[in-house]
Amino acid sequence: MSGEGDGLGAIILAAGVGKRFGGELADRPKGLLDVAGETLLARLLRQLRSAAVDRATIVVGHGGDRIVDALGRADAGPPLEFVHNPDYRRGAILSLWCARERLSGPALVMDADVWGPDEMIERLVRSRHQSCFLLDGRSEPTGEEQMLMVRGGRVLDIARRPRGEWDLLGESIGFLKLSGEAARTLRDLLRERVERGEVDLEHEEVYPDLMKRVAIGFERADDLDWTEIDFPEDLERARSFATRAGRAP
């Protein structure tokens, strides 16, 4: 079962500027936004350690020195390293490409700007699927969300606007678990795109080609309180979730 043996590493993409969040962010990377006394990145690292993930790589760019200063000496997670993406204002495909050496074995690919409960990471890591997404079937597509299209129990496509035929449609939470084979296949697909000069893409735009070559399943997260933090109201939602979780018995 992938994720329970040795060698599972996490790649956390934290290089972006966060343009949609607006002026409140200033020069601070989104990964350093605070929810209930814990930054988003510190929370992810703590959750990864709890899920027995072996190591973590954070890809930094905008405000990268601040992330390194905040987390470089922290004891909140698994062994940690930083990779710098100098072209962080271009497509997120380049952030994943900068971490390509970490795609030689089983890996988690994670967005840094997601807040969720510990169970969310556990569910992904412990999934019976060697490769899988976390999927929330409650979401309706508005053009903002990365939507997963499922048929026959397998994720076949991902896009902001649904296309084709599917049995189930749901939002991707932004976390993907990859078997060693899938990780190496993704690395090869990234290389093809970068060598063709296709560097202004979201990394998710490479995933449909990956799905044609390896089977990717999913775990549902409809029952979990989580949010991707793109706008200030998303940060308030995360803080509300954290407050509610703190009151739970």
C-alpha positions in Angstrom: 0.0 0.0 0.0 1.6 3.2 -1.1 2.2 5.7 1.6 2.8 3.2 4.4 6.2 2.0 3.4 9.5 3.8 3.1 10.2 6.5 0.6 7.1 8.6 0.5 8.0 12.3 0.1 5.9 15.4 -0.2 6.5 18.2 -2.7 4.7 21.4 -1.5 4.3 24.1 -4.1 4.7 27.5 -2.3 6.3 29.8 -4.9 3.3 31.7 -6.2 2.6 35.5 -5.8 -1.0 35.1 -4.7 -2.3 37.9 -7.0 -6.0 37.1 -6.4 -5.7 37.5 -2.6 -5.1 41.2 -2.9 -3.3 43.9 -0.9 -3.7 42.4 2.6 -1.1 39.8 1.6 1.6 42.5 0.9 4.9 40.7 0.4 4.0 37.7 2.6 3.7 34.3 0.8 0.3 32.7 1.2 1.9 29.7 2.9 2.7 32.0 5.9 -0.8 33.1 6.5 -1.9 32.4 10.0 -4.9 30.3 11.0 -5.4 29.8 14.8 -1.8 30.5 15.6 -0.3 28.2 13.0 0.8 29.1 9.4 -0.6 27.1 6.5 2.9 25.6 5.8 3.6 24.7 9.4 0.3 23.0 9.6 1.0 20.9 6.5 4.4 19.9 7.8 2.9 18.9 11.2 0.2 16.8 9.4 2.8 15.2 7.2 4.8 14.1 10.2 1.6 12.7 11.8 1.0 10.7 8.6 4.5 9.3 8.7 5.6 10.9 5.5 9.4 10.5 5.2 10.5 13.9 3.9 9.2 17.2 2.5 10.4 19.6 -0.2 9.0 23.1 -0.3 9.4 24.9 -3.6 9.7 28.6 -2.9 9.8 31.7 -5.0 7.9 34.8 -4.0 9.0 35.6 -0.4 11.1 32.5 -0.3 13.6 33.9 2.2 10.7 34.5 4.6 9.5 30.9 4.3 13.1 29.5 4.8 13.5 31.8 7.9 10.1 30.7 9.3 10.5 27.0 8.8 14.2 26.2 8.3 14.8 25.5 11.9 11.3 24.3 12.8 10.7 20.9 14.2 7.1 20.6 13.0 7.4 18.0 10.3 9.5 15.4 8.5 13.1 16.2 7.3 12.7 19.4 5.2 14.5 20.9 2.2 13.9 23.9 0.1 14.1 24.3 -3.7 14.0 27.8 -5.3 12.0 28.5 -8.5 13.5 31.7 -10.0 10.7 31.9 -12.6 7.9 31.8 -10.0 5.9 34.5 -11.9 5.4 32.1 -14.7 3.4 28.9 -14.7 3.3 26.6 -11.7 4.5 23.8 -14.0 8.0 25.3 -13.4 7.7 24.9 -9.6 7.0 21.2 -10.1 9.8 21.0 -12.7 12.2 22.5 -10.2 11.4 19.6 -7.8 11.7 16.9 -10.5 14.5 15.0 -8.7 11.9 14.3 -6.0 9.7 12.6 -8.6 11.9 9.5 -8.7 9.7 7.5 -6.2 6.4 7.7 -4.4 5.4 11.3 -3.8 2.7 13.7 -2.7 2.2 16.8 -4.8 0.5 19.5 -2.6 -0.5 23.1 -3.0 0.6 25.2 0.0 -2.5 27.3 0.2 -4.9 24.7 1.5 -6.3 24.4 5.1 -7.9 21.2 6.2 -8.1 18.8 9.1 -5.5 16.2 9.9 -7.8 13.5 8.6 -7.5 14.9 5.1 -3.8 14.0 4.8 -4.2 10.7 6.6 -7.0 9.8 4.1 -4.7 10.5 1.1 -1.7 8.7 2.5 -3.5 5.6 3.7 -5.6 5.2 0.6 -5.7 1.8 -1.0 -5.0 3.5 -4.3 -1.3 3.8 -5.2 -2.1 7.0 -7.0 -5.1 9.1 -6.1 -6.6 12.6 -5.7 -8.7 13.9 -2.8 -12.1 14.8 -4.3 -14.9 16.9 -2.9 -18.2 16.1 -4.6 -20.1 19.0 -3.0 -18.5 21.6 -5.2 -20.1 23.1 -8.3 -17.9 24.4 -11.1 -17.6 28.1 -11.4 -14.5 28.3 -13.4 -12.3 28.9 -10.4 -12.0 25.3 -9.2 -9.9 22.4 -10.7 -12.7 19.9 -11.3 -12.0 16.1 -11.4 -14.0 14.0 -13.9 -14.4 10.3 -12.8 -15.7 7.4 -14.8 -15.6 3.7 -13.8 -13.9 4.6 -10.5 -10.9 6.2 -12.2 -10.1 9.9 -12.6 -9.8 10.6 -16.3 -9.5 14.4 -16.5 -9.1 17.6 -14.6 -10.0 21.1 -15.8 -11.5 24.3 -14.5 -14.5 23.7 -16.8 -15.9 20.1 -17.0 -15.7 18.4 -20.4 -16.6 15.0 -21.8 -18.6 12.4 -20.0 -18.3 11.3 -16.4 -20.0 9.4 -13.6 -18.8 11.7 -10.9 -17.7 15.3 -10.8 -15.9 16.9 -7.9 -13.3 19.5 -7.0 -9.7 18.6 -6.5 -8.5 19.6 -3.1 -5.0 20.2 -4.5 -3.3 17.1 -3.2 -2.2 14.2 -5.4 -0.6 11.0 -4.3 1.7 9.3 -6.8 3.1 5.8 -7.0 6.8 5.6 -8.0 5.8 4.7 -11.5 3.3 7.6 -11.7 5.8 10.1 -10.3 8.4 9.1 -12.9 5.9 9.3 -15.7 4.9 12.8 -14.5 8.5 13.8 -14.5 8.9 12.7 -18.1 5.7 14.5 -19.1 7.0 17.7 -17.4 10.2 17.4 -19.3 8.4 17.2 -22.6 6.4 20.3 -21.9 9.3 22.4 -20.6 11.6 21.4 -23.5 8.8 22.5 -25.9 8.8 25.9 -24.1 5.3 25.3 -22.6 6.2 27.0 -19.3 3.2 29.2 -18.7 0.9 26.4 -17.7 -0.6 25.3 -14.4 0.9 22.0 -13.3 -2.6 20.5 -13.4 -2.6 21.0 -17.2 -0.1 18.1 -17.4 -2.2 15.7 -15.4 -4.7 14.7 -18.2 -1.7 13.2 -20.1 -0.6 11.4 -16.9 -4.1 9.9 -16.5 -3.8 8.4 -19.9 -0.7 6.4 -18.9 -1.4 5.4 -15.2 -4.5 4.7 -13.3 -5.4 7.4 -10.7 -8.1 6.8 -8.2 -9.7 9.1 -5.6 -10.7 9.5 -2.0 -13.8 11.5 -1.2 -13.5 14.4 1.3 -17.1 15.6 1.2 -17.4 15.2 5.0 -14.4 17.4 5.8 -14.1 21.1 6.4 -11.4 22.5 4.2 -10.7 25.4 1.9 -8.2 26.6 -0.7 -7.2 30.1 0.2 -7.3 32.3 -2.9 -9.2 35.3 -1.5 -9.5 37.0 1.9 -12.9 35.4 2.5 -11.3 32.0 2.2 -8.9 32.9 5.0 -11.8 33.8 7.2 -13.5 30.5 6.3 -10.4 28.6 7.4 -10.4 30.5 10.7 -14.0 29.7 11.2 -13.4 26.0 10.6 -10.4 26.1 13.0 -12.6 27.7 15.7 -15.3 25.1 15.2 -12.8 22.3 15.3 -11.4 23.7 18.5 -14.8 23.5 20.1 -15.5 19.9 19.1 -15.4 17.4 22.0 
